[in-house]
Amino acid sequence: MRSLIILCLLSITCFKPMEAQSDVVKKRDSINKIYVGTYTRKEGHVDGKAEGIYLLNQDPQTGNLEFVCTAAQLINPSFVKVGKMGKYVYAVSELGPKDGDSGVVHSFEIQEDGSLKNIGKLGTGGFAPCHIALDRSGKYAFVSNYMGGIVMVYKIGSDGSLGKSQELKLENSDSAHAHSVKISGDNRYAYIADLGNDKIWIYRFNIMTGQLEPHKEKSIELEKGAGPRHISFAKNGSFLYSINELNSTVSAFSVKSDGSLNHLQNISALPETYRQGNSAADIHIHPSGKFLYTSNRGHNSIAIFQINSETGKLTHVDYIPVAGKTPRNFAISPYGKYLYAASQDTGNITTYKINEETGKLKPQEPVFQIKTPVCLEFVK
């Protein structure tokens, strides 16, 4: 009995208890939930036709998707993020100056049937909020506003609600387009992709106060006209990668012990023979840490790169077309078996089986039809 009590106490105090092999297998076999962010109305860059946030089921064995319901109705939930414990969902309403004082971020509690109960909303301090990130503890949320150069930091309450912690205005805010925030693996540094100023801003993150504090390096500048959009870290945290929207490249950096960045490489996200218009969109690294994927709007493809684990540099593997137009965000399923690409302008999601040895993608049938999908978020 005493040993059983000790074992229970250890499992309570561990950050992430070890799982029995049978539990891991059950998780691999269980149905996964995906929340889909969408556009609900016509904007300058999109003809939104959706109703709000959709809920899908994913079969982890076949990769097939199944529509469940409209989980929440709201305007332009173009980015959604599931909270750390899988109990809450956060979503922006991508609103402009004609809609009110600012954009909005919503908090939802996930119900037993997967529907979302709204538990609060707050202004984002700027317009066209386009990205939500969480710190590694899951206690803070960061919302990037494309218009206004403002990043908002929110404290996440025990009930999932948000409370304002900080309003950060980037330098050169008139030209800034804050597109995303990424927190380092040790939770000490924040990196802000500023598409308008071709910079990645570097901040120290104080988890005790919930504040972003200026880093001595301030920022690293990318090529003029690059347009950094989203950021991913290598599995070991030693390298950082930026997908650059405007010149369709990936920039690779090594991460120093003090959080500053050293530029390693720029590599095209397009085939050499492609000469038409394109804007790069999303970036994700496979759970194995071996492969990096990006999406292309215009070329309408997923680009695949292999990561050199020692140098951090990338090499091209393949380009695979999507069965649609304007693939914006995409998602890799838990355990890395499938990749799903959401095509905004043709209203569909392409499913790919991932070859975990080569990183290559094999399209699966059928192509899943859904209105104006732009963001895919698994509940993990």
C-alpha positions in Angstrom: 0.0 0.0 0.0 2.8 2.4 0.9 4.5 1.9 -2.4 1.2 2.5 -4.2 0.8 5.8 -2.4 4.3 6.9 -3.3 3.7 6.0 -6.9 0.5 8.1 -7.0 2.3 11.1 -5.5 5.1 10.8 -8.1 2.6 10.8 -10.9 0.9 13.9 -9.5 4.1 15.9 -9.2 5.6 14.9 -12.6 5.1 17.5 -15.3 4.2 14.7 -17.8 3.8 11.2 -16.3 5.1 8.3 -18.3 2.4 6.5 -20.2 2.1 2.7 -20.4 2.6 1.3 -23.8 -1.0 0.3 -24.0 -2.1 3.9 -23.2 0.0 5.2 -26.1 -1.5 2.6 -28.5 -5.0 3.6 -27.4 -4.2 7.3 -28.1 -2.9 6.4 -31.5 -6.1 4.5 -32.3 -8.6 7.0 -30.9 -10.5 9.4 -33.0 -8.9 12.9 -33.1 -10.8 16.2 -33.1 -9.8 19.1 -35.4 -11.2 22.6 -35.1 -11.3 24.5 -38.4 -10.9 28.3 -38.5 -12.6 30.0 -41.5 -13.6 33.2 -43.1 -17.3 33.9 -42.9 -17.7 37.0 -45.1 -16.3 38.6 -48.2 -13.1 40.6 -47.5 -10.6 42.2 -49.8 -8.5 39.0 -50.1 -11.1 36.3 -49.6 -14.8 35.5 -50.4 -15.7 33.9 -47.0 -18.7 31.5 -47.1 -18.4 29.7 -43.7 -20.5 30.0 -40.6 -17.8 30.0 -38.0 -15.5 27.4 -36.3 -16.2 23.8 -37.6 -15.4 20.6 -35.8 -14.1 17.5 -37.7 -13.2 14.0 -36.6 -10.0 12.4 -37.9 -9.6 8.7 -38.1 -5.9 8.1 -37.2 -5.8 4.8 -39.1 -7.2 5.8 -42.5 -6.7 9.6 -42.3 -10.3 10.2 -43.3 -12.1 13.3 -42.1 -15.8 13.5 -40.9 -17.8 16.7 -40.4 -19.3 16.9 -36.9 -20.8 20.3 -36.4 -20.5 24.0 -36.5 -18.8 24.3 -33.1 -19.3 28.1 -32.7 -20.7 30.9 -34.8 -18.6 34.1 -35.1 -17.2 36.4 -37.7 -13.9 35.5 -39.4 -12.4 33.0 -36.9 -9.3 32.9 -39.2 -7.0 31.4 -36.5 -7.8 29.0 -33.7 -5.7 27.6 -30.9 -6.4 24.8 -28.4 -5.3 25.4 -24.8 -2.6 23.3 -23.3 -4.8 20.8 -21.5 -7.2 20.4 -24.4 -10.1 22.0 -22.4 -10.3 25.4 -24.1 -10.2 26.9 -27.5 -9.1 30.5 -28.4 -10.1 32.1 -31.7 -9.6 35.5 -33.2 -12.3 37.5 -35.1 -10.3 39.0 -37.9 -12.0 42.4 -37.9 -11.0 45.7 -39.5 -11.4 49.4 -38.7 -15.0 49.5 -40.0 -16.0 46.8 -37.5 -15.3 48.6 -34.2 -12.5 49.6 -31.9 -10.3 46.6 -32.6 -10.2 42.9 -33.4 -11.5 40.4 -30.9 -10.1 37.2 -29.3 -12.7 34.7 -28.0 -12.4 32.1 -25.3 -14.3 28.9 -25.5 -14.8 25.9 -23.3 -14.9 22.5 -25.1 -18.1 20.7 -24.3 -18.4 16.9 -24.2 -19.8 16.8 -27.7 -17.0 19.0 -29.1 -19.2 22.1 -29.4 -17.7 25.3 -28.0 -19.2 27.4 -25.1 -18.2 31.0 -25.3 -16.7 32.1 -21.9 -15.5 35.5 -22.8 -14.0 37.9 -25.4 -11.6 40.8 -25.3 -10.3 43.4 -27.7 -6.9 42.8 -29.3 -5.6 46.4 -29.3 -5.2 46.4 -33.1 -7.0 45.3 -36.3 -6.9 42.1 -38.3 -5.7 39.8 -35.5 -4.2 36.8 -37.4 -2.4 34.5 -35.0 -2.5 33.1 -31.5 0.4 31.5 -29.6 0.8 30.0 -26.1 3.8 30.0 -23.9 5.2 26.6 -22.9 3.4 26.6 -19.5 0.0 27.3 -21.2 -0.6 30.2 -18.8 -0.2 33.0 -21.4 -1.6 33.7 -24.8 -0.1 36.0 -27.5 -2.2 37.6 -30.2 -0.6 39.2 -33.2 -2.5 42.0 -35.0 -1.6 42.4 -38.7 -2.6 46.1 -38.6 -1.2 48.5 -36.0 2.0 46.7 -35.0 0.5 45.5 -31.7 1.0 42.2 -29.9 -1.3 41.5 -27.0 -0.3 39.3 -24.1 -3.1 37.7 -22.0 -3.0 35.7 -18.8 -5.1 32.5 -19.0 -7.2 32.0 -15.9 -7.9 28.6 -14.3 -11.4 28.7 -15.9 -9.8 29.3 -19.4 -10.8 33.0 -19.6 -8.3 35.6 -20.7 -7.1 38.7 -18.9 -4.9 41.4 -20.4 -1.3 41.3 -19.3 0.5 43.5 -21.7 0.0 45.6 -24.9 3.2 45.7 -26.8 3.7 48.1 -29.7 6.5 47.3 -32.1 8.9 49.8 -33.4 8.0 51.4 -36.7 4.4 50.5 -35.9 3.1 52.4 -38.9 4.7 49.9 -41.3 4.7 46.9 -39.0 2.6 43.8 -39.7 2.9 41.5 -36.7 2.0 38.1 -38.1 3.0 35.6 -35.4 4.7 35.0 -32.1 6.8 31.9 -31.2 8.1 31.1 -27.7 11.4 29.3 -27.2 11.4 25.8 -25.8 12.9 27.0 -22.5 10.1 29.6 -22.3 12.6 32.5 -21.9 12.4 34.2 -25.2 9.7 35.4 -27.7 10.2 35.9 -31.4 7.8 38.1 -33.3 7.6 37.8 -37.1 7.1 41.4 -38.5 6.1 41.0 -42.1 6.0 44.7 -42.7 9.5 45.6 -41.5 11.2 42.4 -42.6 12.4 41.7 -39.1 12.1 39.1 -36.4 11.9 40.9 -33.1 13.4 39.3 -30.0 12.1 39.7 -26.5 12.8 38.2 -23.2 9.7 36.6 -21.7 9.1 37.0 -17.9 6.7 34.3 -16.9 6.4 35.7 -13.4 4.9 39.0 -14.7 3.6 37.9 -18.1 5.6 40.7 -19.7 7.8 40.8 -22.9 11.0 42.7 -22.2 13.4 44.1 -24.8 16.3 41.8 -25.7 19.7 43.4 -26.1 19.8 42.3 -29.7 16.3 43.7 -30.3 15.8 42.1 -33.7 17.4 40.3 -36.7 16.8 41.7 -40.1 15.8 39.6 -43.1 16.3 40.3 -46.8 14.4 43.4 -47.9 11.0 42.3 -49.2 11.1 38.9 -47.5 8.0 39.3 -45.3 8.5 36.9 -42.4 5.1 35.3 -41.5 5.3 32.2 -39.3 8.1 30.6 -37.3 9.0 27.0 -36.2 11.7 25.6 -34.0 13.8 22.5 -34.7 13.0 19.6 -32.4 16.1 20.3 -30.2 15.4 24.0 -30.1 18.8 24.9 -31.5 17.5 26.2 -34.9 14.7 28.5 -35.9 13.0 28.7 -39.3 10.9 31.5 -40.8 8.6 31.1 -43.7 8.7 34.4 -45.7 5.5 35.3 -47.4 6.6 37.9 -49.9 9.7 36.3 -51.5 8.6 32.7 -50.9 11.8 31.7 -49.0 12.6 29.9 -45.7 15.3 31.5 -43.5 17.2 29.3 -41.1 18.9 30.6 -38.0 20.9 29.0 -35.2 19.7 30.0 -31.7 22.4 31.2 -29.3 22.3 30.5 -25.5 21.2 34.1 -24.9 18.3 33.9 -27.3 19.8 35.9 -30.1 19.9 34.5 -33.7 22.6 33.8 -36.2 21.6 33.6 -39.9 22.4 30.4 -41.6 20.6 30.1 -44.9 17.9 31.3 -47.2 16.3 28.7 -49.4 13.5 29.0 -51.9 10.1 27.4 -51.2 9.4 27.2 -54.9 10.8 25.1 -57.8 13.4 26.9 -59.8 11.3 26.8 -63.0 8.2 28.5 -61.4 7.9 32.1 -62.5 4.3 33.1 -61.6 3.0 34.9 -58.5 3.1 33.3 -55.1 2.8 34.1 -51.4 4.2 31.6 -48.9 2.0 30.9 -45.9 2.6 28.3 -43.2 5.4 26.2 -41.8 5.6 23.1 -39.6 8.2 20.5 -38.6 7.4 16.8 -38.5 7.3 15.3 -35.0 10.4 13.3 -35.9 12.3 16.5 -36.3 13.7 15.3 -39.7 11.5 17.3 -42.1 10.1 20.8 -42.6 7.0 21.6 -44.6 5.7 24.9 -46.0 2.7 25.9 -48.0 2.5 28.0 -51.2 -0.5 30.1 -52.3 -0.2 30.6 -56.1 2.0 27.6 -56.8 -0.7 25.8 -54.7 1.7 23.3 -53.2 3.4 21.9 -50.1 7.2 22.2 -50.2 9.2 19.6 -48.3 12.7 20.0 -46.9 15.0 17.8 -45.0 16.7 19.2 -41.9 20.4 18.6 -41.2 20.3 17.9 -37.4 23.9 19.1 -37.0 24.0 22.2 -39.1 20.3 23.2 -39.1 20.4 23.7 -42.9 17.7 22.6 -45.3 17.7 20.7 -48.5 14.8 20.3 -50.9 13.0 17.0 -51.0 9.9 17.6 -53.1 7.0 19.8 -54.0 3.5 18.2 -54.0 0.4 20.0 -55.4 -2.8 20.5 -53.3 -6.2 19.6 -54.7 -7.3 23.2 -54.5 -6.4 26.8 -54.6 -4.7 29.0 -52.0 -3.5 26.6 -49.3 -3.1 28.7 -46.2 -2.5 26.9 -43.0 -1.9 23.1 -42.7 -1.5 20.7 -39.9 0.3 17.5 -39.1 -1.6 14.8 -37.2 -0.4 13.6 -33.8 2.4 11.1 -34.2 3.1 12.4 -37.7 1.2 10.0 -39.9 -0.9 12.5 -42.0 -0.7 16.1 -43.2 -3.8 18.1 -44.0 -3.8 21.3 -46.2 -6.7 23.7 -46.1 -7.4 25.4 -49.4 -9.1 28.7 -48.7 -10.5 29.6 -52.2 -11.8 26.2 -53.3 -13.2 25.1 -50.0 -11.5 21.8 -49.4 -8.9 20.0 -47.4 -6.3 17.7 -49.0 -5.1 14.7 -47.0 -1.6 13.3 -47.4 0.0 10.1 -46.0 3.5 11.0 -44.8 6.4 8.7 -45.6 8.3 8.9 -42.3 11.5 7.7 -43.9 11.7 10.2 -46.8 9.3 13.0 -45.7 7.4 12.7 -49.0 3.6 13.1 -49.2 1.1 10.8 -50.9 -2.3 12.3 -51.6 -5.3 10.4 -50.2 -8.8 10.3 -51.4 -11.4 11.7 -51.0 -10.7 15.4 -51.0 -12.7 16.8 -48.1 -15.2 19.6 -48.9 -15.7 22.4 -46.4 -16.4 26.2 -46.7 -13.4 28.6 -46.7 -11.1 26.7 -44.4 -7.9 28.6 -43.4 -6.7 27.1 -40.1 -6.6 23.5 -38.8 -6.0 22.8 -35.1 -5.8 19.3 -33.6 -6.9 18.7 -30.0 -3.9 17.1 -28.4 
